[in-house]
Amino acid sequence: MLLAAACAVLTIKLPFYTGFTIDTALGKQPGKITASSNIPLLILTVLVVVVMLVNIFNYKNRKLQLRITIGLILVSLLDVFLFYQATKSISDGTFALSSVLALAIPLLLVMAARGIFKDQKLIKSADRLR
């Protein structure tokens, strides 16, 4: 989950998509899409980072931690969708190499959820043996 938070922080400054914006007065201008260039993306990304960092220390209540992680997966997929929708404002562009970071966040969260679930299962089996 810490790696997913680090990837989310990096998406704030690193570009997801680069290309040219078409302005009627200035013509073609270079542009890039980052989380900081779009207010809804910035708010959603910062929210995901803060909840992930708080959720790391929620290890005593694994059921709640698992539920929050599943919610974070859905919110991070929404974040990726908003990144993709923002690409329509730039023409003649390509996806940047750092766009992999935005796509890695849901994958890393799924891995974290699997680990939390396995921990919960292990604790339940250890409680049965007592």
Number of C-alpha atoms within 10 A of each C-alpha: 19 15 14 24 21 15 20 25 19 16 24 20 14 19 22 26 22 19 20 17 19 16 9 7 6 8 9 13 11 12 18 21 26 22 27 17 15 14 10 14 23 17 13 16 23 18 15 23 21 12 14 24 15 11 20 13 10 15 12 8 11 15 14 13 21 21 12 17 24 17 14 22 20 14 17 26 17 15 25 21 12 16 21 14 10 19 18 11 14 19 15 9 17 14 16 15 11 17 18 13 19 26 17 17 26 23 15 18 24 17 14 20 20 14 13 18 16 12 13 16 12 11 11 11 11 10 9 7 6 5
